[in-house]
Amino acid sequence: EEKLQEIEEQKPIVESLIIGDKTVYPYDEKTYSISENITGGRWEISNKKAVILEQNDKTMKLAIVWGKSGSFDIFYKREGFEDIVLPITIKSL
């Protein structure tokens, strides 16, 4: 008789918990949201290629102010937790 082993499933975090487009174009306006079970954080952007237009603890609207290709990271930061990051690529027009 073969006994089935129960293996505890551990999901690797492949997808960021930030939901939104990973590829954008110069002068786009985009909205990003955080996974539904996460609250209490603030949004940040890693450089000056985009600016946050509005934000709350669930969503953030940004504008790409960079006219060329490039990249930046969106961060969702919460006190006492690891930052959640979504890398963004700006494609040229």
Stockholm file with secondary structure:
# STOCKHOLM 1.0

chainA/1-93         EEKLQEIEEQKPIVESLIIGDKTVYPYDEKTYSISENITGGRWEISNKKAVILEQNDKTMKLAIVWGKSGSFDIFYKREGFEDIVLPITIKSL
#=GR chainA/1-93 SS CCCCCCCCCCCCCCSCSEESCSEECTTCEEEEEECTTCCSCEEEESSTTEEEEEECSSEEEEEECCCSSEEEEEEEECTTSCCEEEEEEECCC
#=GC SS_cons        CCCCCCCCCCCCCCSCSEESCSEECTTCEEEEEECTTCCSCEEEESSTTEEEEEECSSEEEEEECCCSSEEEEEEEECTTSCCEEEEEEECCC
//
